[in-house]
Amino acid sequence: MKQSNNRGRTVSRPAINWAPWLGRLCWLSLLAAFVVGLVWRQPDHLLQLQEVFPGAEIQRLTEASGEQYRVLDENRALTVSLGQGQGYGGPLVTAVIVDERGRLQDTRLVSHKETPGYLFRFADGKFLRQFRGHMANSDFLLGQGVDALSGATLTSRGLTSSIRQGAHQAAMRLGLARSWAEPELHVGLKELLAVLLFVAAALSRRVPRAYQSRYNRVLSVASVLLIGYWLNSALSIALVGSMLLGYFPSPAQHPLWYIMLAGTLGSILLLGRNLYCSQLCPFHQIQKWLHRISGLNLALHPALKRRGKWLANGLLWLSTMLIFLSRTPAMGAYEPFSMLFSLDGLGVQWYLLPLSLLGAFVVSDFWCRLFCPLGRFLTLTLELRARGRRYLPGRLGIGRRS
């Protein structure tokens, strides 16, 4: 800025740098959204049950463990026990309806924070119906009398865990024998392959240069086929939102959830490398393939290139605000991954998928550079790690270059 002094001379005054103030405002708004969501979005289970049993008289059984209710509906006395499990995107609450003999009459989904694309597969009710007729003190273990829904294993585990918790609470109140088996940690082929993919990505720089290109091509194909389609575990901002909100599933039920997060964040914090975005993200790899097929390399407009970081930051901020205010991780997730890998999509994803794929034909890493909130979150984590190296003792080895 220029300003005239008393002698008529023009002097320069430095322009105000608004970026730091805008950054502080964003952090404060996120903190406020987290507190507001925590205070005002507490679930009212009694009101939710009233919607499930309209016109029924519902009383909470204060002497029972967990949340259990007596429902008087059409001259029937039922025990309704609420259980909670963890799906892919957040908690699921189910109502387990048990008669006086301890036999399950029905199960209902009361509330959830799950990603809609996964939960939509359960709309026909077939999965929930398989629990009817079982005694409340049964094991209720996925794969042992309970069949998972194909393509939605994590959601199936979450619903099963929720029903098991509610049924066992009711069994204890009714005095049934505590004969059920507890779930055990089961690490199978899927979990082993996920670990091996992260190890392979971490060792990629140690591969001799003559084999580097072939090695990276194999890793690229493996990430698309395994993480994208078979494991169906591409990371998203919804998964990060679950972590930030404290929605941590049982390690015994969701080991793959922990492997993906630990591998991604661990490589950033310990190695200083974003292995997921650079080598393991299946959507990133598909973009690379499309760009090579087209052979085009259209440069972004200079203004868009300069402001690309601001656009990605703004989308990340907006996603996180929606997640915190709603306490629902899926509310902030708009990535089109589920449409491509699980063939399910909702709302804006129908428009973003063709846009991102078309953009990848002409612009390298079109989605990653401009729109991906997860990529921006991981990049910010890398930047925070770099800043923290100045304050961490060198003897810990955390700040050393890998």
C-alpha positions as CSV (number, residue, x, y, z in Angstrom):
1,M,0.0,0.0,0.0
2,K,1.1,3.6,-0.7
3,Q,0.4,6.6,1.5
4,S,1.5,10.3,1.2
5,N,3.3,12.0,4.1
6,N,3.2,15.6,5.1
7,R,5.8,16.6,2.5
8,G,3.8,15.2,-0.3
9,R,6.1,12.2,-0.8
10,T,4.7,8.8,-1.3
11,V,5.9,6.1,1.1
12,S,5.2,2.4,1.0
13,R,3.4,0.7,3.9
14,P,3.7,-3.1,4.1
15,A,0.5,-5.0,3.2
16,I,-1.2,-6.9,6.0
17,N,-0.7,-10.7,5.7
18,W,-4.1,-12.1,6.5
19,A,-3.1,-15.8,6.0
20,P,-1.9,-16.4,9.6
21,W,-5.1,-14.8,11.0
22,L,-7.3,-16.8,8.7
23,G,-5.5,-20.0,9.7
24,R,-6.1,-19.2,13.4
25,L,-9.7,-18.5,12.7
26,C,-10.1,-21.8,11.0
27,W,-8.6,-23.7,13.9
28,L,-10.8,-21.9,16.4
29,S,-13.9,-22.6,14.4
30,L,-13.1,-26.3,14.2
31,L,-12.6,-26.3,18.0
32,A,-15.9,-24.6,18.5
33,A,-17.7,-27.0,16.1
34,F,-16.2,-30.0,18.0
35,V,-17.5,-28.6,21.3
36,V,-20.9,-27.7,19.9
37,G,-21.4,-31.1,18.3
38,L,-20.3,-32.8,21.5
39,V,-22.8,-30.9,23.7
40,W,-25.8,-30.6,21.4
41,R,-25.7,-33.9,19.4
42,Q,-26.1,-36.3,22.3
43,P,-28.5,-39.1,21.2
44,D,-31.9,-39.3,22.8
45,H,-32.5,-43.0,22.7
46,L,-35.9,-42.9,24.4
47,L,-37.2,-40.5,21.7
48,Q,-35.7,-42.8,19.0
49,L,-37.4,-45.9,20.5
50,Q,-40.7,-44.0,20.5
51,E,-40.3,-43.6,16.8
52,V,-39.7,-47.4,16.4
53,F,-42.7,-48.2,18.6
54,P,-45.2,-45.5,18.0
55,G,-48.0,-45.3,20.6
56,A,-46.3,-47.8,22.9
57,E,-45.6,-47.2,26.6
58,I,-41.8,-47.2,27.2
59,Q,-40.1,-47.3,30.6
60,R,-36.4,-47.5,31.2
61,L,-35.3,-50.3,33.5
62,T,-32.9,-48.5,35.8
63,E,-31.8,-51.6,37.6
64,A,-30.6,-53.3,34.4
65,S,-27.1,-53.1,32.9
66,G,-26.7,-50.9,29.9
67,E,-29.7,-49.3,28.3
68,Q,-32.7,-51.6,28.6
69,Y,-36.4,-50.6,28.4
70,R,-39.8,-52.2,29.1
71,V,-42.1,-51.7,26.1
72,L,-45.9,-52.2,26.4
73,D,-47.1,-52.5,22.9
74,E,-50.6,-53.9,21.9
75,N,-50.9,-55.8,25.2
76,R,-47.4,-57.3,24.8
77,A,-44.6,-56.8,27.3
78,L,-41.2,-56.8,25.6
79,T,-37.7,-56.1,26.8
80,V,-35.8,-53.8,24.5
81,S,-32.0,-53.7,25.0
82,L,-29.8,-51.2,23.2
83,G,-26.4,-52.2,22.0
84,Q,-23.7,-50.3,20.2
85,G,-21.1,-51.4,17.7
86,Q,-18.6,-49.7,15.4
87,G,-19.1,-49.7,11.6
88,Y,-16.8,-48.4,8.9
89,G,-17.8,-44.8,9.4
90,G,-19.0,-44.6,13.0
91,P,-21.2,-46.1,15.7
92,L,-24.4,-48.1,15.1
93,V,-27.1,-48.5,17.7
94,T,-29.5,-51.4,17.5
95,A,-32.6,-52.3,19.5
96,V,-32.7,-56.0,20.4
97,I,-36.3,-57.1,21.2
98,V,-36.4,-60.1,23.6
99,D,-39.4,-61.9,25.1
100,E,-39.6,-63.1,28.7
101,R,-38.0,-66.5,27.9
102,G,-35.0,-64.7,26.5
103,R,-35.6,-65.4,22.8
104,L,-35.0,-62.7,20.2
105,Q,-38.2,-61.5,18.6
106,D,-36.7,-58.9,16.3
107,T,-33.8,-56.4,15.9
108,R,-34.0,-52.8,14.7
109,L,-31.5,-50.3,13.7
110,V,-32.2,-47.3,15.9
111,S,-29.4,-44.8,14.9
112,H,-26.1,-44.9,13.1
113,K,-23.2,-42.8,11.9
114,E,-22.3,-45.2,9.2
115,T,-21.3,-44.3,5.6
116,P,-24.6,-44.4,3.7
117,G,-23.1,-46.3,0.7
118,Y,-22.4,-49.3,3.0
119,L,-25.6,-49.2,5.0
120,F,-27.7,-49.0,1.9
121,R,-26.9,-52.7,1.3
122,F,-28.8,-53.7,4.5
123,A,-32.0,-51.9,3.5
124,D,-33.9,-55.2,2.7
125,G,-33.5,-56.3,6.3
126,K,-32.2,-59.8,5.4
127,F,-29.1,-59.4,7.5
128,L,-31.1,-58.4,10.7
129,R,-33.7,-61.1,10.2
130,Q,-31.1,-63.9,10.7
131,F,-30.9,-63.1,14.4
132,R,-34.6,-63.8,15.1
133,G,-35.4,-66.9,17.2
134,H,-31.9,-67.2,18.8
135,M,-31.6,-67.2,22.6
136,A,-30.1,-64.0,24.0
137,N,-27.1,-65.8,25.5
138,S,-26.0,-67.1,22.1
139,D,-22.5,-66.3,20.8
140,F,-23.5,-64.0,17.9
141,L,-20.1,-64.1,16.2
142,L,-19.7,-63.2,12.6
143,G,-18.7,-66.2,10.6
144,Q,-20.0,-68.5,13.3
145,G,-23.7,-68.7,12.8
146,V,-23.9,-65.1,11.5
147,D,-23.4,-64.4,7.8
148,A,-21.7,-61.2,6.7
149,L,-23.1,-59.2,3.8
150,S,-20.7,-59.3,0.8
151,G,-18.8,-56.1,0.3
152,A,-19.8,-54.7,3.7
153,T,-17.9,-56.8,6.1
154,L,-17.0,-53.9,8.5
155,T,-20.6,-52.8,8.7
156,S,-21.7,-56.4,9.2
157,R,-19.2,-56.7,12.1
158,G,-20.5,-53.5,13.6
159,L,-24.2,-54.5,13.5
160,T,-23.3,-58.0,14.9
161,S,-21.3,-56.5,17.7
162,S,-24.2,-54.1,18.5
163,I,-26.7,-56.9,18.6
164,R,-24.5,-59.1,20.7
165,Q,-24.0,-56.4,23.3
166,G,-27.8,-55.7,23.5
167,A,-28.7,-59.4,23.6
168,H,-26.2,-60.3,26.3
169,Q,-27.4,-57.3,28.5
170,A,-30.9,-58.7,28.2
171,A,-29.6,-62.3,29.0
172,M,-28.0,-61.1,32.2
173,R,-31.1,-59.3,33.3
174,L,-33.3,-62.4,32.7
175,G,-30.8,-64.6,34.6
176,L,-29.7,-66.7,31.6
177,A,-26.5,-68.6,31.8
178,R,-23.5,-66.6,30.7
179,S,-22.3,-69.3,28.3
180,W,-21.4,-67.2,25.2
181,A,-17.9,-67.1,23.7
182,E,-16.1,-63.7,23.5
183,P,-14.8,-62.5,20.2
184,E,-11.2,-63.2,19.5
185,L,-8.7,-61.3,17.4
186,H,-8.6,-62.9,14.0
187,V,-5.9,-61.9,11.6
188,G,-6.4,-63.5,8.3
189,L,-5.1,-63.2,4.7
190,K,-6.7,-59.8,4.2
191,E,-4.9,-58.2,7.2
192,L,-1.6,-59.9,6.2
193,L,-1.8,-58.5,2.7
194,A,-2.5,-55.0,4.0
195,V,0.6,-55.1,6.2
196,L,2.7,-56.5,3.3
197,L,1.5,-53.6,1.0
198,F,2.7,-51.0,3.5
199,V,6.0,-52.8,4.0
200,A,6.5,-53.1,0.2
201,A,5.8,-49.3,-0.1
202,A,8.2,-48.5,2.7
203,L,11.0,-50.6,1.0
204,S,10.5,-49.2,-2.5
205,R,13.4,-46.8,-2.2
206,R,15.8,-49.6,-1.4
207,V,14.9,-51.5,-4.7
208,P,17.8,-51.3,-7.2
209,R,17.2,-48.6,-9.8
210,A,17.1,-51.2,-12.6
211,Y,14.0,-52.8,-11.1
212,Q,12.4,-49.7,-9.7
213,S,10.0,-49.1,-12.5
214,R,8.7,-52.7,-12.6
215,Y,8.5,-52.8,-8.8
216,N,6.3,-49.6,-8.7
217,R,4.0,-51.0,-11.5
218,V,3.4,-54.2,-9.5
219,L,2.7,-52.1,-6.3
220,S,0.3,-49.9,-8.3
221,V,-1.7,-52.8,-9.6
222,A,-1.7,-54.5,-6.2
223,S,-3.0,-51.3,-4.4
224,V,-6.0,-51.1,-6.9
225,L,-6.9,-54.7,-6.8
226,L,-6.4,-55.4,-3.1
227,I,-7.1,-52.1,-1.3
228,G,-9.6,-50.8,-3.8
229,Y,-11.6,-53.8,-4.8
230,W,-10.9,-56.9,-2.6
231,L,-10.3,-55.3,0.8
232,N,-12.6,-52.3,-0.1
233,S,-10.6,-50.3,2.4
234,A,-9.6,-47.1,0.6
235,L,-9.1,-44.4,3.2
236,S,-11.4,-41.4,3.3
237,I,-12.0,-38.3,5.3
238,A,-14.9,-40.2,7.0
239,L,-12.4,-42.7,8.5
240,V,-10.2,-39.8,9.7
241,G,-13.3,-38.2,11.1
242,S,-14.2,-41.3,13.0
243,M,-10.7,-41.2,14.6
244,L,-11.0,-37.5,15.5
245,L,-14.4,-38.1,17.1
246,G,-13.1,-41.1,19.1
247,Y,-15.1,-43.7,17.3
248,F,-12.6,-46.5,17.8
249,P,-13.9,-50.0,17.0
250,S,-12.8,-53.1,18.8
251,P,-9.4,-54.3,17.5
252,A,-10.6,-57.9,17.6
253,Q,-13.5,-57.0,15.3
254,H,-11.8,-54.4,13.0
255,P,-8.0,-55.2,12.7
256,L,-8.0,-53.9,9.1
257,W,-9.3,-50.5,10.3
258,Y,-6.2,-50.2,12.6
259,I,-3.8,-51.5,10.0
260,M,-4.8,-48.9,7.4
261,L,-4.7,-46.0,9.9
262,A,-1.5,-47.1,11.7
263,G,0.3,-47.8,8.4
264,T,-0.7,-44.4,6.9
265,L,-0.1,-42.2,10.0
266,G,2.9,-44.3,11.2
267,S,4.7,-43.9,7.9
268,I,4.3,-40.1,8.2
269,L,5.4,-39.8,11.8
270,L,8.2,-42.3,11.8
271,L,9.5,-42.2,8.2
272,G,8.4,-38.7,7.1
273,R,6.7,-40.2,4.0
274,N,3.1,-40.3,2.9
275,L,3.1,-43.8,1.7
276,Y,-0.6,-44.0,1.2
277,C,-1.1,-41.0,-1.1
278,S,2.1,-41.6,-3.1
279,Q,1.9,-45.4,-3.6
280,L,-1.1,-47.1,-2.1
281,C,-4.1,-45.0,-2.7
282,P,-6.0,-47.0,-5.4
283,F,-7.8,-43.9,-6.7
284,H,-4.5,-42.1,-7.2
285,Q,-3.1,-45.1,-9.1
286,I,-6.2,-45.1,-11.4
287,Q,-5.7,-41.4,-12.1
288,K,-2.1,-42.1,-13.1
289,W,-3.2,-44.9,-15.5
290,L,-5.8,-42.6,-17.2
291,H,-3.2,-39.8,-17.6
292,R,-0.7,-42.2,-19.2
293,I,-3.4,-43.5,-21.6
294,S,-4.4,-40.1,-22.8
295,G,-0.8,-38.8,-23.1
296,L,-2.1,-35.3,-22.5
297,N,-0.6,-33.0,-20.0
298,L,-2.7,-29.8,-19.8
299,A,-1.2,-27.3,-17.3
300,L,-3.5,-25.8,-14.7
301,H,-4.4,-22.1,-15.1
302,P,-1.7,-20.1,-13.2
303,A,-4.4,-18.6,-10.9
304,L,-5.8,-22.1,-10.1
305,K,-2.4,-23.5,-9.6
306,R,-1.6,-20.8,-7.1
307,R,-4.9,-21.2,-5.3
308,G,-5.0,-25.0,-5.5
309,K,-3.7,-25.3,-1.9
310,W,-6.4,-22.9,-0.7
311,L,-9.1,-24.8,-2.4
312,A,-8.0,-28.1,-0.9
313,N,-7.7,-26.5,2.5
314,G,-11.1,-25.0,2.2
315,L,-12.7,-28.3,1.3
316,L,-10.9,-30.0,4.2
317,W,-12.1,-27.4,6.6
318,L,-15.7,-27.6,5.3
319,S,-15.7,-31.4,5.6
320,T,-14.3,-31.4,9.1
321,M,-16.8,-28.7,10.2
322,L,-19.7,-30.9,9.0
323,I,-18.2,-34.0,10.7
324,F,-17.8,-32.2,14.0
325,L,-21.1,-30.4,14.1
326,S,-23.1,-33.5,13.1
327,R,-20.9,-36.0,15.0
328,T,-21.4,-38.1,11.8
329,P,-18.2,-38.8,9.8
330,A,-20.1,-39.7,6.6
331,M,-21.5,-36.1,6.5
332,G,-18.2,-34.7,5.5
333,A,-17.2,-37.4,3.0
334,Y,-17.7,-36.6,-0.6
335,E,-15.0,-38.6,-2.2
336,P,-16.2,-40.8,-5.1
337,F,-14.2,-43.9,-4.0
338,S,-17.2,-45.9,-3.0
339,M,-18.8,-45.5,-6.4
340,L,-15.7,-46.8,-8.1
341,F,-14.7,-49.6,-5.8
342,S,-18.0,-50.8,-4.2
343,L,-20.4,-49.5,-7.0
344,D,-22.4,-47.5,-4.4
345,G,-22.7,-43.8,-4.5
346,L,-24.9,-41.0,-3.1
347,G,-25.6,-37.4,-4.0
348,V,-22.7,-35.4,-5.1
349,Q,-20.5,-38.5,-5.7
350,W,-22.4,-39.1,-9.0
351,Y,-21.1,-35.8,-10.3
352,L,-17.6,-35.9,-8.8
353,L,-16.6,-39.3,-10.1
354,P,-16.9,-38.5,-13.9
355,L,-15.5,-35.1,-13.2
356,S,-12.4,-36.5,-11.5
357,L,-11.9,-39.2,-14.1
358,L,-12.2,-36.8,-17.0
359,G,-9.9,-34.4,-15.3
360,A,-7.3,-37.1,-14.8
361,F,-7.2,-37.6,-18.6
362,V,-5.8,-34.2,-19.1
363,V,-4.3,-33.0,-15.8
364,S,-1.9,-35.1,-13.7
365,D,-3.3,-36.0,-10.3
366,F,-6.4,-33.8,-11.0
367,W,-8.4,-35.0,-8.0
368,C,-5.5,-35.2,-5.6
369,R,-4.2,-31.7,-6.3
370,L,-7.5,-29.9,-6.1
371,F,-10.2,-31.7,-4.3
372,C,-9.0,-34.5,-2.0
373,P,-9.6,-33.7,1.7
374,L,-7.8,-36.8,2.9
375,G,-4.7,-36.0,0.9
376,R,-4.6,-32.5,2.3
377,F,-5.1,-33.8,5.8
378,L,-2.1,-36.2,5.4
379,T,0.0,-33.4,3.9
380,L,-0.8,-31.1,6.9
381,T,0.3,-34.0,9.1
382,L,3.6,-34.1,7.3
383,E,4.0,-30.4,7.6
384,L,3.3,-30.5,11.4
385,R,5.8,-33.3,11.7
386,A,8.4,-31.2,10.0
387,R,7.7,-28.3,12.4
388,G,7.9,-30.6,15.4
389,R,11.3,-31.8,14.5
390,R,12.7,-28.5,15.7
391,Y,11.4,-29.1,19.2
392,L,11.9,-32.8,19.6
393,P,15.2,-34.0,21.1
394,G,17.5,-35.3,18.4
395,R,18.4,-38.3,20.5
396,L,14.9,-39.7,20.0
397,G,15.7,-40.2,16.4
398,I,12.2,-38.9,15.4
399,G,13.5,-35.9,13.4
400,R,16.2,-37.8,11.4
401,R,15.8,-38.1,7.7
402,S,14.8,-41.6,6.6
